[in-house]
Amino acid sequence: MSTVPVGRAALLRTAGRLGWGVADQGVSSVKNFVLGVFVATTLGAQSLGALGLVLVTYAIVLQAARGLATDPLMVRYTGTEPRTWRSSSAAATATATVVGIVAGAACLAGGAVLTRWVSGEGGAAFTALAPCLPLLALQDSYRYAFFAAGRGGAACATDMVWAVSLVLLLPLGAPLGHDGIAWAVVAFGASAGLSAAFAAWRARTLPDPRRVVWWWREHHDLGTRFLGENVTLGVGQQVTVLVVAAVAGLGALGAVRGAEMLIGPVASLLMGISQVAVPEAVRARANGRSSLERLCRALSGGLAAVALMWGALVFVVLPHGLGDRLLGEVWPSAHSLLPAVIIGATAGCLHVGPSAGLRALGRADLTLRMQVLVTSTYAVLGTAGAAAGGAGGMVWGTATASCLGAVAWWLALDRAARAALPLPPATALVEPEEVDDRVG
């Protein structure tokens, strides 16, 4: 008989699920790094630029698929009994695949335009991406379905299969006579397809296209707002980057990118925790307001502390020779930007807890409103800062926006939690161990 107190056991289970989210993000980051290194070393700068456009497009499509499919899944089906989880996952994964199909058709048209009018390399990359997008969206939807079931190990294993498959497929292009950027993109998508097949086997459920209309009818109230929120975040950041490049120049943007690279581990940690933050908040919500707010404070506070410590370490240690080796001539300007970048990253970590809490409460209307407000503030202050002070003005502007955004997110969560909790009894939550025993 276990002697571990109930509260401590629950805390350990939560920590374990958060750990799987971080591990999964680590695998994903390594996979993308390997793809970038392969393209850079074998195909050159032009192909690497085309890959960058492909990855931006891929990220936007994933945000759309998550908003319509897996974000509602995590809010409404976290911890449900296995049969319900399988049924809802079949509908959500099919919905994500449909988003990929629609995006793929648009991508195919875009590839034709690029090939004819802009760049043959870019056109080839987008044409190759078109049939891959449904597989990429499907693979991502299975990962989030596993997180909703508390099966982070299965999500991480799914990404491991993708990473290994990609490493095996990439070198096969040259012997087969396909050694351009198109092969790298096809290998990226085909390995995702193999990963999705593995995930379907682990989940013991397949996408069910017949339930896509039902999924939309039942969850469009959340899905449309989550879609708006996700696209606002992704597009808003890209617009800011483009405006800064136009106002302050590519050199200034390169210095900003160099400073951001130095705190890259914090970004990976934040993304990993964010993957599982909403399911954990849904579980905490079932225990009342104090439990939800405690979890949100722990998520934001823990991430912010790590970001601040890592930033201080980088700022103090790298000037002793290592910074020059890592960034070369970019290092002096990047180092001067680090204080603002560290503050901005730390404040950004404070957004994670209240964002997850609001989603767990089903307040998609409020999260959309907050994301539009915060992203607009980020774009306005970042652009104004760039116009006034170049790269330094840009990072201090966005850091200020992140700090103001943190205050706004927490005020929104406090109001929403006071209005909504205590909640009436929800669908009974099943401990992840039970799900693992009965689901794959």
C-alpha positions as CSV (number, residue, x, y, z in Angstrom):
1,M,0.0,0.0,0.0
2,S,1.4,3.4,-1.0
3,T,2.4,5.8,1.8
4,V,2.5,8.9,-0.5
5,P,0.0,11.5,0.7
6,V,-2.9,12.1,-1.7
7,G,-2.0,15.7,-2.3
8,R,1.6,14.9,-3.0
9,A,0.7,12.1,-5.3
10,A,-1.5,14.4,-7.3
11,L,1.3,17.0,-7.5
12,L,3.7,14.3,-8.7
13,R,1.3,13.3,-11.4
14,T,0.9,16.9,-12.5
15,A,4.6,17.4,-12.6
16,G,5.0,14.2,-14.6
17,R,2.5,15.4,-17.3
18,L,4.2,18.8,-17.5
19,G,7.5,17.0,-17.9
20,W,6.3,15.0,-20.8
21,G,5.2,18.3,-22.5
22,V,8.7,19.7,-22.1
23,A,10.3,16.5,-23.4
24,D,8.0,16.5,-26.4
25,Q,8.8,20.0,-27.2
26,G,12.5,19.2,-26.9
27,V,12.1,16.4,-29.5
28,S,10.2,18.7,-31.8
29,S,12.8,21.4,-31.5
30,V,15.7,19.0,-32.3
31,K,13.8,17.7,-35.3
32,N,13.3,21.1,-36.8
33,F,16.9,22.0,-36.1
34,V,18.1,18.8,-38.0
35,L,15.9,19.8,-40.9
36,G,17.3,23.3,-41.0
37,V,20.9,22.1,-40.8
38,F,20.4,19.6,-43.6
39,V,18.9,22.2,-45.9
40,A,21.6,24.8,-45.0
41,T,24.5,22.4,-45.5
42,T,23.4,20.6,-48.6
43,L,21.2,23.0,-50.5
44,G,22.4,26.5,-49.5
45,A,21.0,29.9,-48.4
46,Q,18.3,30.2,-51.0
47,S,16.8,26.9,-50.1
48,L,17.0,27.7,-46.4
49,G,15.0,30.9,-47.1
50,A,12.4,28.8,-48.9
51,L,12.3,26.4,-46.0
52,G,11.7,29.4,-43.7
53,L,8.6,30.4,-45.7
54,V,7.4,26.8,-45.6
55,L,7.8,26.5,-41.8
56,V,5.9,29.8,-41.3
57,T,3.1,28.6,-43.5
58,Y,3.0,25.3,-41.6
59,A,2.9,27.0,-38.3
60,I,-0.1,29.2,-39.3
61,V,-2.0,26.1,-40.6
62,L,-1.3,24.3,-37.3
63,Q,-2.6,27.2,-35.4
64,A,-5.8,27.2,-37.5
65,A,-6.2,23.4,-37.0
66,R,-5.7,23.6,-33.3
67,G,-8.2,26.4,-32.9
68,L,-10.9,24.5,-34.7
69,A,-10.1,21.0,-33.6
70,T,-7.7,20.2,-30.7
71,D,-8.2,23.4,-28.5
72,P,-11.9,22.6,-28.0
73,L,-10.9,18.9,-27.5
74,M,-8.6,19.8,-24.6
75,V,-11.2,22.1,-23.0
76,R,-14.2,19.8,-23.2
77,Y,-12.7,16.3,-23.2
78,T,-9.7,16.3,-20.9
79,G,-9.8,13.3,-18.6
80,T,-13.1,11.9,-20.0
81,E,-13.6,8.1,-20.0
82,P,-11.8,6.2,-22.8
83,R,-14.8,5.6,-25.1
84,T,-15.7,9.3,-25.1
85,W,-12.1,10.3,-25.6
86,R,-11.7,8.0,-28.6
87,S,-15.0,9.2,-30.2
88,S,-14.1,12.9,-29.7
89,S,-10.5,12.3,-30.9
90,A,-11.8,10.7,-34.1
91,A,-13.9,13.8,-34.8
92,A,-11.1,16.3,-33.8
93,T,-8.4,14.6,-35.8
94,A,-10.7,14.4,-38.9
95,T,-11.4,18.1,-38.5
96,A,-7.7,19.0,-38.3
97,T,-7.1,16.9,-41.4
98,V,-9.8,18.8,-43.3
99,V,-8.1,22.1,-42.4
100,G,-4.9,20.6,-43.8
101,I,-6.6,19.7,-47.0
102,V,-8.1,23.1,-47.5
103,A,-4.7,24.8,-46.7
104,G,-3.0,22.4,-49.0
105,A,-5.2,23.4,-51.9
106,A,-4.4,27.1,-51.3
107,C,-0.7,26.2,-51.0
108,L,-0.7,24.4,-54.3
109,A,-2.1,27.6,-56.0
110,G,0.5,29.7,-54.2
111,G,3.2,27.4,-55.4
112,A,2.1,27.9,-59.0
113,V,2.2,31.7,-58.6
114,L,5.6,31.6,-57.0
115,T,7.0,29.4,-59.7
116,R,5.8,31.6,-62.5
117,W,6.3,35.1,-61.0
118,V,8.7,35.0,-58.1
119,S,11.0,32.1,-57.4
120,G,11.3,28.6,-58.8
121,E,12.8,27.4,-55.5
122,G,10.0,28.9,-53.4
123,G,7.4,27.5,-55.8
124,A,8.9,24.0,-55.7
125,A,8.8,24.2,-51.9
126,F,5.2,25.3,-51.7
127,T,4.1,22.8,-54.3
128,A,5.7,20.0,-52.3
129,L,4.1,21.3,-49.1
130,A,0.6,21.1,-50.4
131,P,0.0,17.3,-50.1
132,C,2.0,17.3,-46.9
133,L,-0.2,19.7,-44.9
134,P,-3.1,17.2,-44.2
135,L,-0.5,14.7,-42.8
136,L,1.2,17.4,-40.7
137,A,-2.2,18.6,-39.3
138,L,-3.2,15.1,-38.5
139,Q,0.0,14.3,-36.7
140,D,-0.2,17.4,-34.6
141,S,-3.9,16.7,-33.7
142,Y,-3.0,13.2,-32.3
143,R,-0.3,14.8,-30.1
144,Y,-2.8,17.1,-28.5
145,A,-5.4,14.3,-28.2
146,F,-2.8,12.4,-26.2
147,F,-2.2,15.4,-23.9
148,A,-5.9,15.7,-23.3
149,A,-5.9,12.1,-22.1
150,G,-2.9,12.7,-19.8
151,R,-0.8,10.5,-22.1
152,G,2.2,12.7,-22.6
153,G,4.5,9.7,-23.1
154,A,2.5,8.7,-26.1
155,A,2.7,12.2,-27.5
156,C,6.5,12.3,-27.0
157,A,6.8,8.8,-28.6
158,T,4.8,10.0,-31.6
159,D,7.2,12.9,-32.1
160,M,10.2,10.6,-31.7
161,V,8.9,8.4,-34.5
162,W,8.7,11.6,-36.6
163,A,12.2,12.6,-35.8
164,V,13.7,9.2,-36.5
165,S,11.8,8.8,-39.8
166,L,12.9,12.3,-40.9
167,V,16.5,11.5,-40.3
168,L,16.2,8.3,-42.3
169,L,14.3,9.9,-45.2
170,L,16.3,13.1,-45.7
171,P,19.5,11.4,-47.2
172,L,17.5,9.2,-49.6
173,G,16.7,12.1,-51.9
174,A,20.1,12.2,-53.7
175,P,20.2,8.5,-54.6
176,L,16.7,8.8,-55.9
177,G,17.5,11.8,-58.0
178,H,15.6,14.3,-55.8
179,D,18.1,16.5,-54.2
180,G,16.3,19.9,-54.0
181,I,14.2,21.7,-51.4
182,A,11.1,19.8,-52.6
183,W,12.5,16.5,-51.4
184,A,13.3,18.0,-48.0
185,V,9.7,19.2,-47.7
186,V,8.3,15.9,-48.9
187,A,10.5,14.0,-46.3
188,F,9.2,16.4,-43.6
189,G,5.6,15.6,-44.5
190,A,6.1,11.9,-45.2
191,S,7.8,11.3,-41.9
192,A,4.9,13.1,-40.2
193,G,2.5,10.7,-42.0
194,L,4.4,7.7,-40.5
195,S,4.3,9.4,-37.1
196,A,0.5,9.9,-37.5
197,A,0.1,6.2,-38.4
198,F,2.0,5.2,-35.2
199,A,-0.2,7.6,-33.2
200,A,-3.4,6.1,-34.6
201,W,-2.2,2.7,-33.6
202,R,-1.4,3.9,-30.1
203,A,-4.7,5.7,-29.8
204,R,-6.7,2.8,-31.2
205,T,-8.8,5.3,-33.1
206,L,-8.9,6.7,-36.7
207,P,-10.1,10.0,-38.0
208,D,-13.8,9.9,-38.8
209,P,-14.7,12.3,-41.6
210,R,-18.4,11.6,-41.0
211,R,-18.2,13.5,-37.7
212,V,-16.6,16.7,-38.9
213,V,-19.9,18.4,-39.4
214,W,-21.0,17.3,-35.9
215,W,-17.8,18.5,-34.4
216,W,-18.3,22.0,-36.0
217,R,-21.9,22.1,-34.9
218,E,-21.1,21.2,-31.3
219,H,-17.9,23.2,-30.8
220,H,-18.0,26.2,-33.2
221,D,-18.6,28.5,-30.2
222,L,-15.1,27.7,-29.0
223,G,-13.5,26.9,-32.3
224,T,-14.1,30.1,-34.1
225,R,-12.8,32.2,-31.2
226,F,-9.8,30.0,-30.6
227,L,-9.1,30.2,-34.4
228,G,-9.2,34.0,-34.2
229,E,-7.0,34.0,-31.1
230,N,-4.4,31.7,-32.6
231,V,-4.2,33.4,-36.0
232,T,-4.0,36.8,-34.3
233,L,-1.0,35.7,-32.3
234,G,0.8,34.2,-35.2
235,V,0.1,36.9,-37.8
236,G,0.6,39.7,-35.3
237,Q,4.2,38.6,-34.5
238,Q,5.0,38.2,-38.2
239,V,3.7,41.6,-39.0
240,T,5.8,43.1,-36.3
241,V,8.9,41.5,-37.6
242,L,8.2,42.7,-41.2
243,V,7.5,46.3,-40.0
244,V,10.7,46.3,-37.9
245,A,12.7,45.1,-40.8
246,A,11.3,47.9,-43.0
247,V,11.8,50.6,-40.4
248,A,15.1,49.7,-38.7
249,G,16.7,47.5,-41.4
250,L,17.7,43.9,-41.6
251,G,20.9,44.5,-39.6
252,A,18.8,45.6,-36.6
253,L,16.4,42.7,-37.0
254,G,19.4,40.4,-37.1
255,A,20.6,41.7,-33.8
256,V,17.2,41.2,-32.3
257,R,17.2,37.6,-33.6
258,G,20.6,37.0,-32.2
259,A,19.5,38.1,-28.7
260,E,16.4,36.0,-28.9
261,M,18.4,32.9,-29.9
262,L,20.4,33.2,-26.7
263,I,17.2,32.7,-24.7
264,G,15.9,30.0,-27.0
265,P,15.8,27.3,-24.3
266,V,13.3,29.5,-22.4
267,A,11.1,29.6,-25.5
268,S,11.3,25.8,-25.9
269,L,10.4,25.3,-22.2
270,L,7.5,27.8,-22.5
271,M,6.1,26.0,-25.6
272,G,6.5,22.6,-23.9
273,I,4.5,23.7,-20.8
274,S,1.9,25.5,-22.9
275,Q,1.1,22.2,-24.7
276,V,-0.2,20.7,-21.4
277,A,-1.2,23.8,-19.5
278,V,-4.8,23.8,-20.6
279,P,-5.5,20.1,-19.8
280,E,-4.0,20.6,-16.4
281,A,-6.1,23.7,-15.8
282,V,-9.2,21.8,-16.8
283,R,-8.3,19.2,-14.1
284,A,-7.7,21.9,-11.5
285,R,-11.0,23.7,-12.4
286,A,-12.9,20.6,-11.3
287,N,-11.6,21.3,-7.7
288,G,-12.7,24.9,-7.6
289,R,-11.4,28.4,-8.0
290,S,-8.5,28.2,-5.5
291,S,-7.1,25.0,-7.2
292,L,-7.3,26.6,-10.6
293,E,-5.6,29.9,-9.5
294,R,-2.9,28.0,-7.6
295,L,-2.0,26.0,-10.7
296,C,-2.0,29.1,-12.9
297,R,0.3,31.0,-10.5
298,A,2.6,28.0,-10.3
299,L,2.8,27.7,-14.1
300,S,3.5,31.4,-14.7
301,G,5.7,31.9,-11.6
302,G,7.9,28.8,-12.3
303,L,8.4,29.7,-16.0
304,A,9.1,33.4,-15.2
305,A,11.7,32.4,-12.5
306,V,13.5,30.0,-15.0
307,A,13.5,32.7,-17.7
308,L,14.9,35.3,-15.3
309,M,17.7,33.0,-14.1
310,W,18.6,31.8,-17.6
311,G,18.7,35.4,-18.8
312,A,20.9,36.5,-16.0
313,L,23.3,33.6,-16.6
314,V,23.5,34.4,-20.3
315,F,24.1,38.1,-19.7
316,V,26.9,37.4,-17.2
317,V,28.7,34.4,-18.7
318,L,28.6,35.0,-22.5
319,P,30.6,38.2,-22.5
320,H,33.7,36.2,-21.5
321,G,34.4,35.0,-25.1
322,L,31.6,32.6,-25.7
323,G,29.2,35.2,-27.1
324,D,31.6,36.1,-29.9
325,R,32.0,32.4,-30.8
326,L,28.2,31.9,-30.9
327,L,27.1,35.0,-32.8
328,G,30.3,36.5,-34.3
329,E,30.0,40.1,-35.3
330,V,26.3,40.2,-34.2
331,W,27.3,39.6,-30.6
332,P,28.0,43.2,-29.4
333,S,24.7,44.5,-30.6
334,A,22.8,41.4,-29.5
335,H,24.4,41.7,-26.0
336,S,23.2,45.3,-25.6
337,L,19.6,44.1,-26.4
338,L,19.6,41.3,-23.9
339,P,18.2,43.1,-20.8
340,A,15.1,44.1,-22.7
341,V,14.7,40.7,-24.3
342,I,15.1,39.0,-20.9
343,I,12.4,41.2,-19.4
344,G,10.1,40.6,-22.3
345,A,10.6,36.8,-22.1
346,T,10.0,36.8,-18.4
347,A,6.8,38.8,-18.7
348,G,5.7,36.6,-21.6
349,C,5.9,33.6,-19.3
350,L,3.5,35.3,-17.0
351,H,0.8,35.1,-19.7
352,V,0.8,31.3,-19.7
353,G,-1.1,30.7,-16.5
354,P,-4.0,33.1,-17.0
355,S,-4.4,32.1,-20.7
356,A,-4.7,28.4,-19.7
357,G,-7.0,29.3,-16.9
358,L,-9.4,31.2,-19.1
359,R,-9.4,28.5,-21.7
360,A,-10.2,25.9,-19.0
361,L,-13.2,28.1,-18.0
362,G,-14.4,27.9,-21.6
363,R,-14.0,31.7,-22.0
364,A,-12.9,31.7,-25.6
365,D,-14.6,35.0,-26.1
366,L,-12.3,36.6,-23.5
367,T,-9.1,34.9,-24.6
368,L,-9.7,36.2,-28.1
369,R,-10.4,39.7,-26.9
370,M,-7.2,39.6,-24.7
371,Q,-5.1,38.2,-27.5
372,V,-6.2,40.9,-29.9
373,L,-5.5,43.6,-27.2
374,V,-2.1,42.2,-26.2
375,T,-0.9,41.5,-29.8
376,S,-2.0,45.0,-30.9
377,T,-0.1,46.6,-28.0
378,Y,2.9,44.5,-28.9
379,A,2.8,45.5,-32.6
380,V,2.2,49.2,-31.8
381,L,4.8,49.6,-29.1
382,G,7.4,47.5,-31.0
383,T,6.9,49.5,-34.2
384,A,7.0,52.8,-32.4
385,G,10.1,51.8,-30.5
386,A,11.8,50.8,-33.8
387,A,11.0,54.1,-35.4
388,A,12.3,56.0,-32.4
389,G,15.3,53.9,-31.5
390,G,16.0,51.1,-33.9
391,A,16.6,47.7,-32.5
392,G,16.9,48.9,-28.9
393,G,13.6,50.8,-29.2
394,M,11.9,47.8,-30.7
395,V,12.9,45.4,-27.9
396,W,12.1,47.8,-25.1
397,G,8.7,48.5,-26.8
398,T,7.8,44.9,-27.0
399,A,9.1,44.2,-23.4
400,T,6.8,47.0,-22.2
401,A,3.9,45.4,-24.1
402,S,4.6,42.0,-22.6
403,C,4.6,43.5,-19.1
404,L,1.3,45.3,-19.7
405,G,-0.1,42.2,-21.2
406,A,0.7,40.1,-18.1
407,V,-1.3,42.6,-16.0
408,A,-4.2,42.5,-18.4
409,W,-4.3,38.6,-18.6
410,W,-4.3,38.2,-14.8
411,L,-7.0,40.8,-14.3
412,A,-9.1,39.0,-16.9
413,L,-8.6,35.6,-15.2
414,D,-9.5,37.0,-11.8
415,R,-12.8,38.5,-13.0
416,A,-13.7,35.3,-15.0
417,A,-12.9,33.0,-12.1
418,R,-14.9,35.0,-9.6
419,A,-17.9,34.9,-12.0
420,A,-17.7,31.2,-12.9
421,L,-16.5,29.3,-9.9
422,P,-17.4,27.2,-8.0
423,L,-18.5,25.3,-11.0
424,P,-21.3,22.7,-11.0
425,P,-20.1,19.1,-11.2
426,A,-18.6,18.4,-14.6
427,T,-18.1,15.2,-16.5
428,A,-16.2,12.9,-14.2
429,L,-12.5,13.1,-14.7
430,V,-10.5,9.9,-15.0
431,E,-7.0,9.7,-13.6
432,P,-4.4,9.4,-16.5
433,E,-3.3,6.0,-15.1
434,E,-6.8,4.7,-15.8
435,V,-6.8,6.0,-19.3
436,D,-3.4,4.4,-19.9
437,D,-4.7,1.1,-18.7
438,R,-7.8,1.1,-21.0
439,V,-6.7,3.2,-23.9
440,G,-3.7,1.8,-25.9
